[in-house]
């Protein structure tokens, strides 16, 4: 979608060094080699488009199987002080196009030096899951060692020379100070259904029994963008070796996702991959896989209550396997490995023992392993495609009949009038993540075709009227239908609509389709109690109005069958509220204020119809 958007901008070539990463289209089925080969054939049209458009517009292309964008960035591009603008919600150091919020977490203190560079990366990655727009560590020797180990000694030496500039200012003041004693911090397992429901491992079993969560673990999954470093794999392999030495194998199914081709090749060479296979592990392709729903799971039926434990970053309902009854928990690769071997959610490897096949009891010792490979990293296969100096004569073909790719048409420009008499497509109840707005899994194959992927818009969002997902009332016909179908009907009749939601709307993945789809299907505003910041910015870029209730209680004044008018839009300005007029079915009207966070530049996006439209206006294309 990013390349389709770039093509629609009319620009001849990228202005800064850029790369394409395609880590979302490899479905986990039987193993890395087989799954990658199948993906290359199934997604040939998409991969060819990415390769050819990269060549034409001067963008490097990391081919399928290269790895997950976060790991590729860490291994090749990220270094202290650099500004990288990317399309993923976990990777960024400093967010782009956001007012500086009070949610930048800066870590300091003696405990910092005990954490590896990749360990810091994991912490920064997961910070996004609990509301931190940015997490920052000061430059230290652990970062220096990682840069050297990934063939960037020149950058490492320069960073060391100016390390005083890559740390907190002297006498820096903070809004809040939180002290964490790493020496007493107990391992935690978070879930189910959300990554911010935390349980110390000593209390998990009791919490699970009390809540009625399934105690038998069906699948343990390690790796992903969050926890797939050499250190992570080494620690997991350490536990696997302990278990196999006693004749034990994993009671749960067990999968391993290397974060990159470099990690895969290195753990194959150094033996960690084999150690994990020895307990029944299956090494998957270097891709997102089950973490974003690319998983052909066959061991349970949809609707069957079960438990999985992973070292992934998110565990929202149905995210991994499209089964809303799957209780997904997230934790460290070490705990996942130990718990998968035990096969129980109430197993605490710090205190509990296992029974070996010979009848003896066995207790895990703390895992160990190298942070960085002693023999250096093995780069594995060369999966990077460069680009010619001049790609003007190259052609990028998109078949008009394709169901995978679709050239983008500009969104309509604002007509200069207030948005009046709009329908409420859906009033959403409770948590609504980007997985609810635009689910992944089988839908990912349509990411390059906006009209097709829009058939998943809000199918996971819960309708406040009936407590059901993907079942809303068509206010023009009186019949109930699927959310995207009703939106399409309204669009066909020229009726604009809004969606209404509650707190932290759009949390989770930075998934831009969750903003593109509502705009494509005729949406004009999203009105909620509060937004996840990245999603709020994505809505702005597509010309939608992201608005929040000045008084959260006003959420109750909008009914599923209300009509909404947004008034005074000609005077839209930073910091100035938007007047919302709600008309009920009995004709009664009520007015209240809605807030927005748009700056002057973002307001021009709304007026132009989208940020891309504004780019065209500026460039004269």
C-alpha positions in Angstrom: 0.0 0.0 0.0 2.9 2.4 0.7 4.2 2.0 -2.8 0.7 2.4 -4.3 0.4 5.6 -2.3 3.8 6.8 -3.5 2.8 6.1 -7.2 -0.4 8.0 -6.7 1.6 11.0 -5.4 3.1 11.6 -8.9 6.7 11.9 -7.6 9.3 10.5 -9.9 11.7 9.1 -7.2 12.0 8.9 -3.4 13.9 11.8 -1.9 15.7 9.9 0.9 17.1 6.4 1.2 14.2 4.0 1.5 13.5 0.3 1.7 10.5 -2.1 1.2 9.9 -4.9 3.6 7.4 -7.7 2.9 7.2 -9.7 6.1 3.4 -10.2 6.4 2.6 -12.7 3.6 4.2 -16.0 4.6 1.6 -18.3 6.2 2.9 -20.6 8.8 1.9 -24.2 8.0 4.6 -26.8 8.0 8.1 -25.2 8.3 10.2 -22.4 7.0 11.5 -23.8 3.7 8.1 -25.1 2.6 6.1 -22.1 3.8 8.5 -19.6 2.1 8.3 -21.5 -1.3 4.5 -21.6 -1.1 4.4 -17.9 -0.3 6.6 -17.0 -3.2 4.3 -18.8 -5.6 1.0 -17.6 -4.0 2.1 -14.0 -3.8 4.2 -13.8 -7.0 2.1 -10.9 -8.3 2.6 -8.8 -5.2 6.3 -9.6 -4.8 6.9 -8.7 -8.5 5.1 -5.4 -8.0 7.2 -4.6 -5.0 10.5 -5.5 -6.8 9.6 -3.6 -10.0 8.3 -0.5 -8.2 11.3 -0.4 -5.9 13.6 -0.5 -9.0 11.6 2.3 -10.8 11.4 4.7 -7.8 14.8 4.0 -6.2 13.7 1.9 -3.2 15.7 -1.1 -1.9 13.7 -4.3 -1.6 14.2 -6.9 1.1 12.8 -10.0 -0.5 10.4 -12.4 1.2 12.3 -14.5 3.7 14.6 -11.6 4.6 13.0 -11.2 8.0 10.8 -8.9 10.0 11.1 -5.2 9.4 12.1 -4.4 13.1 15.0 -6.9 13.1 16.2 -5.8 9.6 16.1 -2.2 10.8 18.0 -3.0 14.0 20.6 -5.1 12.2 21.2 -2.7 9.3 19.9 0.8 9.7 19.2 1.9 13.3 21.9 3.7 15.2 22.1 6.3 17.9 20.9 9.7 16.7 19.4 8.7 13.4 15.9 9.7 12.3 14.1 6.9 10.6 10.5 7.3 9.4 8.7 3.9 9.1 5.3 2.3 8.7 5.4 0.1 11.8 4.2 1.0 15.3 6.9 -0.8 17.3 10.1 0.3 15.5 10.2 4.1 15.8 12.4 6.0 18.1 10.7 9.3 17.7 7.2 9.5 16.2 6.5 11.6 13.1 3.7 14.2 13.0 2.8 14.0 16.6 2.7 16.7 19.2 5.3 15.9 21.9 3.2 14.0 24.5 4.0 13.2 28.1 4.5 9.5 27.1 8.1 9.4 26.2 9.7 6.9 28.5 13.4 7.5 29.1 15.4 4.7 30.9 18.4 5.4 33.0 20.3 4.1 36.0 22.8 1.4 36.8 20.5 -1.4 35.6 20.6 -0.1 32.0 24.0 -1.5 31.5 22.9 -5.0 32.4 20.5 -5.1 29.5 21.7 -6.1 26.0 21.1 -3.9 23.0 18.5 -6.3 21.6 17.0 -6.5 25.1 16.6 -2.7 25.0 15.0 -3.1 21.6 12.4 -5.5 23.1 11.6 -3.0 25.8 11.2 -0.2 23.4 9.1 -2.5 21.2 6.7 -3.4 24.0 6.5 0.1 25.3 4.2 0.9 22.4 1.7 -1.7 23.8 1.2 0.1 27.0 0.9 3.6 25.7 4.5 4.8 25.4 4.8 6.7 22.1 8.6 6.5 22.4 11.0 4.7 24.7 14.6 5.9 24.8 17.8 4.4 26.3 21.1 6.3 26.6 24.0 5.1 24.4 26.3 2.7 26.2 28.8 0.0 25.6 26.1 -2.6 25.0 25.0 -0.7 22.0 28.6 -0.2 20.9 29.2 -3.9 21.0 26.1 -4.6 18.9 27.0 -2.0 16.3 30.5 -3.6 16.0 29.0 -7.1 15.8 26.7 -6.0 12.9 29.6 -4.5 10.9 29.1 -0.8 11.8 32.2 -0.1 13.8 32.6 3.3 12.2 29.2 4.4 13.5 29.9 2.8 16.8 33.2 4.8 17.2 31.5 8.0 16.3 28.7 7.4 18.7 31.2 6.7 21.5 33.0 9.9 20.7 29.8 11.9 21.2 28.2 9.7 23.8 27.5 12.7 26.1 25.1 14.0 23.4 23.3 10.6 23.3 22.2 10.6 27.0 19.9 12.6 29.2 20.8 16.2 29.8 22.4 16.9 33.2 19.8 17.6 35.9 17.0 16.6 33.5 13.5 16.9 35.0 10.8 14.3 34.5 7.0 14.4 35.0 7.1 11.0 36.7 9.9 8.8 38.1 9.3 5.0 38.3 12.0 2.9 39.9 12.4 -0.7 38.8 14.7 -3.0 40.7 15.8 -5.6 38.1 17.3 -7.8 40.8 13.9 -8.4 42.4 11.6 -8.1 39.4 9.6 -11.3 39.0 9.0 -12.7 35.5 5.5 -11.9 34.2 3.0 -13.4 31.8 0.4 -11.1 30.3 -3.1 -11.8 29.0 -5.4 -13.2 27.9 -6.8 -11.0 25.1 -4.7 -7.9 25.9 -1.0 -7.3 26.5 -1.5 -5.0 29.5 -3.1 -7.6 31.8 0.0 -8.6 33.8 0.5 -11.6 36.1 3.6 -12.4 38.1 4.4 -16.0 37.2 3.9 -17.0 40.8 0.3 -15.8 40.7 -0.7 -16.9 37.1 -2.0 -20.3 38.0 -4.3 -19.1 40.7 -5.6 -16.3 38.4 -6.2 -18.8 35.6 -8.1 -21.2 37.8 -10.2 -18.4 39.3 -11.1 -17.0 35.9 -11.7 -20.4 34.2 -8.9 -20.0 31.6 -7.8 -23.3 30.0 -4.7 -24.6 31.9 -3.4 -26.9 29.2 -1.2 -25.1 26.8 -1.9 -26.2 23.2 0.9 -24.2 21.5 4.0 -22.3 22.6 5.5 -19.8 20.1 8.8 -18.0 20.3 10.4 -15.4 18.1 8.7 -12.6 16.2 9.7 -9.0 15.9 9.8 -8.6 19.7 11.9 -11.5 20.9 13.9 -13.1 18.2 17.5 -12.0 18.9 20.5 -14.3 19.1 20.3 -13.9 22.9 16.6 -14.8 23.0 17.2 -17.9 20.9 20.2 -18.9 23.0 18.3 -18.7 26.3 15.4 -20.7 24.9 17.9 -23.3 23.5 19.5 -23.5 27.0 16.2 -24.6 28.5 15.6 -27.0 25.6 19.0 -28.6 26.2 18.2 -29.1 29.9 14.9 -30.7 29.0 16.2 -33.0 26.3 19.1 -34.2 28.5 16.4 -35.6 30.7 14.5 -37.1 27.8 11.8 -34.5 27.9 10.1 -32.9 24.9 7.6 -30.1 24.6 4.1 -31.3 25.7 2.6 -28.4 23.7 3.2 -27.8 20.0 6.3 -25.5 19.8 7.2 -23.1 17.0 10.3 -20.9 16.5 10.2 -17.7 14.3 13.6 -16.2 13.6 13.4 -12.5 13.2 15.8 -12.3 10.2 17.7 -14.4 7.8 20.9 -13.5 9.7 19.4 -14.8 13.0 18.2 -18.0 11.2 21.6 -18.7 9.6 23.5 -18.0 12.8 21.3 -20.2 15.1 21.5 -23.0 12.5 25.3 -22.7 12.5 25.7 -22.5 16.3 23.2 -25.2 17.2 20.3 -23.4 18.9 17.9 -24.3 16.1 18.7 -28.0 16.5 18.4 -27.8 20.2 14.9 -26.4 19.8 14.0 -29.0 17.2 15.2 -31.7 19.7 12.3 -30.9 22.0 9.8 -30.9 19.0 10.2 -27.3 17.8 9.4 -26.4 14.2 11.4 -23.5 12.8 9.2 -21.3 10.7 10.1 -18.8 8.0 11.8 -15.5 8.8 8.5 -13.5 8.9 5.7 -12.3 11.1 3.7 -15.6 10.8 1.3 -16.4 13.6 2.0 -13.1 15.3 -0.2 -11.3 12.8 -2.5 -14.1 12.0 -0.6 -15.8 9.2 -1.1 -19.2 10.7 -2.9 -22.2 9.3 -3.8 -23.7 12.6 -5.4 -27.2 12.5 -5.2 -28.5 16.1 -8.4 -26.8 17.3 -11.7 -25.9 15.8 -12.8 -22.3 15.6 -14.8 -21.5 18.8 -12.9 -24.2 20.8 -11.6 -22.7 24.0 -7.9 -23.2 24.3 -4.6 -21.6 25.6 -1.5 -20.5 23.7 1.6 -18.8 25.0 3.9 -16.7 22.8 6.7 -14.2 23.0 4.9 -12.0 20.6 3.9 -8.4 21.2 0.1 -8.6 21.0 -2.6 -11.0 22.0 -5.8 -9.4 21.1 -8.9 -11.5 20.5 -8.5 -13.8 17.5 -5.3 -12.0 16.4 -3.1 -15.1 16.0 -5.4 -17.8 14.7 -8.8 -16.1 14.0 -10.3 -18.0 16.8 -12.0 -15.7 19.4 -12.0 -18.5 22.0 -8.2 -18.8 21.9 -6.7 -17.5 25.2 -3.4 -16.0 24.1 -0.8 -15.0 26.6 2.5 -13.1 26.0 5.8 -13.4 27.9 9.5 -13.9 27.4 10.9 -16.6 25.1 12.4 -18.3 28.2 9.1 -18.6 30.0 7.3 -19.7 26.7 9.9 -22.5 26.3 9.7 -23.7 29.9 5.9 -23.6 30.0 5.5 -25.3 26.6 7.7 -28.1 27.8 5.5 -28.5 30.9 2.4 -28.0 28.9 0.6 -26.1 31.7 -0.3 -22.5 32.3 0.1 -23.0 36.1 3.7 -24.2 35.8 6.2 -21.9 37.5 9.7 -22.8 36.3 11.2 -20.8 39.2 9.8 -23.2 41.8 8.1 -26.2 40.2 9.6 -29.5 39.0 8.9 -31.8 36.1 8.9 -35.6 36.0 11.4 -37.1 33.6 10.6 -40.3 31.6 12.9 -42.3 34.0 10.7 -41.2 37.0 13.2 -38.7 38.4 12.2 -35.1 39.1 13.8 -32.3 37.2 13.9 -28.6 37.8 15.0 -26.0 35.3 18.2 -24.0 36.1 18.2 -20.3 35.0 18.8 -20.1 31.2 22.1 -18.9 29.9 23.6 -18.0 26.6 25.7 -15.5 24.7 24.3 -12.1 24.0 26.2 -12.0 20.7 27.7 -14.8 18.6 31.3 -15.4 19.4 32.1 -16.2 15.8 30.1 -13.2 14.5 26.8 -13.3 12.7 26.3 -15.5 9.6 24.5 -13.3 7.1 22.9 -16.3 5.4 21.4 -15.9 2.0 21.7 -12.5 0.3 18.0 -11.4 0.1 18.4 -7.6 -0.6 17.7 -6.2 -4.1 19.2 -2.8 -4.9 18.0 -0.4 -7.7 19.4 1.2 -10.8 20.6 4.8 -10.8 17.8 5.8 -13.2 14.5 3.9 -13.3 12.5 6.2 -15.5 12.3 3.8 -18.3 11.2 0.9 -16.1 7.5 0.0 -16.1 5.3 -1.1 -13.1 2.3 -3.1 -14.3 -0.9 -3.5 -12.2 -3.5 -5.7 -13.9 -6.9 -3.9 -13.6 -8.5 -7.4 -13.1 -6.2 -8.2 -10.2 -7.8 -9.0 -6.8 -4.5 -8.4 -5.0 -3.4 -5.0 -6.4 -5.3 -1.9 -7.3 -4.0 1.6 -8.2 -5.4 4.2 -5.9 -7.9 6.9 -6.9 -7.7 10.2 -5.0 -10.2 10.7 -2.2 -12.7 13.5 -2.9 -11.8 17.0 -1.7 -13.8 18.7 1.1 -16.5 20.8 -0.5 -16.1 23.6 1.9 -19.4 23.0 3.7 -20.4 21.6 7.1 -20.9 17.9 7.3 -24.6 17.6 8.0 -27.2 14.9 8.6 -24.6 12.1 8.7 -25.6 8.5 9.7 -24.0 6.6 12.5 -22.6 3.6 10.9 -21.8 1.9 14.2 -21.6 2.9 17.8 -18.8 0.8 19.1 -18.8 -0.7 22.6 -15.6 -1.4 24.5 -12.1 -2.1 23.2 -11.6 -1.4 19.6 -8.0 -2.0 18.3 -6.8 -1.9 14.7 -7.3 -5.6 14.7 -11.0 -5.0 15.3 -11.1 -2.3 12.6 -9.0 -4.1 10.0 -8.2 -7.7 11.0 -5.1 -9.3 9.6 -4.7 -13.1 9.0 -6.4 -14.1 5.7 -7.1 -10.5 4.9 -3.4 -9.6 4.5 -3.3 -10.8 0.9 -5.6 -7.9 0.0 -3.3 -5.2 1.5 -2.6 -3.9 -2.0 -6.2 -3.8 -3.1 -8.1 -1.2 -1.1 -11.6 -2.1 -2.3 -11.2 -5.8 -1.5 -9.6 -5.4 1.9 -12.3 -2.9 2.9 -14.6 -5.9 3.1 -13.1 -6.4 6.6 -13.8 -2.9 7.9 -14.8 -3.0 11.5 -15.9 -6.7 11.4 -14.5 -7.2 14.8 -16.0 -4.1 16.4 -18.8 -4.7 18.9 -22.0 -3.0 18.1 -23.4 -1.3 21.3 -26.9 -1.8 20.1 -26.8 -5.6 20.2 -23.5 -6.6 21.7 -22.5 -8.4 18.4 -19.7 -8.0 15.9 -20.3 -7.4 12.3 -24.1 -7.0 12.6 -25.5 -3.5 12.4 -28.8 -2.0 11.3 -29.0 -0.3 7.9 -30.8 2.9 8.8 -32.0 3.4 5.2 -33.6 -0.1 4.8 -34.2 -1.2 8.4 -32.5 -4.5 7.7 -29.4 -5.8 9.5 -26.2 -6.5 7.6 -22.4 -6.8 7.8 -20.7 -3.6 8.8 -18.7 -3.1 5.5 -21.8 -4.0 3.4 -23.9 -1.4 5.2 -21.1 1.2 4.7 -21.0 0.4 1.0 -24.8 0.8 0.8 -24.6 4.2 2.4 -21.8 5.2 0.0 -23.8 4.1 -3.0 -26.7 6.3 -1.8 -24.4 9.3 -1.3 -24.9 9.2 2.5 -21.9 10.2 4.6 -21.4 8.5 7.9 -19.5 8.6 11.2 -18.3 5.9 13.6 -18.5 6.4 17.4 -16.2 4.7 19.9 -14.8 4.6 23.4 -11.3 4.8 24.9 -7.9 4.3 23.2 -9.6 3.7 19.9 -7.2 2.2 17.3 -4.6 0.9 19.7 -2.3 -1.9 18.5 -0.8 -2.1 15.0 -0.1 1.1 13.1 -2.1 -0.6 10.4 -2.9 2.2 7.9 -5.7 0.2 6.3 -7.7 0.8 9.5 -7.8 4.5 8.4 -7.9 4.0 4.6 -10.9 1.7 4.7 -13.4 4.0 6.5 -12.5 6.8 4.2 -12.8 4.6 1.1 -16.3 3.4 2.2 -17.7 6.9 2.8 -16.7 7.7 6.4 -16.1 11.4 7.3 -15.4 11.4 11.0 -14.5 9.1 13.9 -15.8 10.4 17.2 -14.5 8.7 20.3 -13.6 9.3 24.0 -9.8 9.0 23.2 -7.5 7.8 20.5 -4.4 5.7 20.2 -2.0 8.4 18.9 -0.7 6.6 15.8 -4.1 5.7 14.6 -5.3 9.2 15.2 -2.6 10.5 12.9 -3.4 7.9 10.2 -7.0 9.1 10.2 -5.8 12.7 9.7 -3.7 11.6 6.7 -6.7 10.1 4.9 -8.8 13.3 5.3 -11.0 12.0 8.1 -11.8 14.1 11.1 -10.6 12.3 14.3 -12.6 13.9 17.1 -12.9 13.3 20.8 -15.7 14.2 23.2 -14.9 17.3 25.3 -17.1 15.6 27.9 -16.8 11.8 27.7 -20.4 11.4 29.0 -21.6 12.9 25.7 -20.9 9.4 24.2 -24.2 8.4 25.7 -26.0 11.2 23.8 -25.3 9.6 20.5 -27.7 6.7 19.7 -27.1 4.1 16.9 -29.9 5.8 14.9 -28.9 9.4 15.6 -28.0 11.8 12.8 -24.8 13.8 13.2 -23.9 17.2 11.9 -20.4 18.8 12.4 -20.7 22.6 12.3 -18.3 25.5 11.8 -15.8 23.5 9.7 -14.9 26.6 7.6 -13.4 28.1 10.8 -11.6 24.8 11.7 -8.4 25.8 13.5 -5.9 24.3 15.9 -7.3 24.1 19.4 -10.7 25.2 18.3 -13.6 22.8 19.2 -15.9 21.4 16.5 -19.6 21.8 17.3 -21.5 18.5 17.1 -25.3 18.6 16.6 -27.1 15.3 17.3 -30.6 14.9 16.0 -32.6 12.0 17.5 -35.4 10.1 15.7 -38.0 12.1 17.5 -36.6 15.3 16.1 -35.0 16.5 19.3 -31.5 18.1 19.0 -28.6 18.4 21.3 -25.3 20.1 20.8 -21.9 19.7 22.4 -18.2 20.3 21.6 -15.8 17.9 20.1 -12.0 18.3 20.4 -9.3 17.7 17.8 -5.5 17.8 17.8 -4.9 18.9 14.1 -2.3 21.4 13.4 -2.4 23.8 10.5 -0.7 21.4 8.2 -3.0 18.6 9.1 -6.1 20.8 8.6 -4.9 21.3 5.0 -5.0 17.5 4.6 -8.7 17.5 5.6 -9.5 20.4 3.2 -7.6 18.7 0.3 -9.2 15.3 1.0 -6.0 13.6 2.2 -2.3 14.1 2.8 -1.6 12.7 -0.6 -4.0 15.1 -2.3 -2.2 17.9 -0.5 1.2 16.7 -1.7 -0.1 16.8 -5.3 -1.4 20.3 -4.7 2.0 21.5 -3.5 3.9 19.7 -6.2 1.5 20.9 -8.9 0.9 17.4 -10.3 
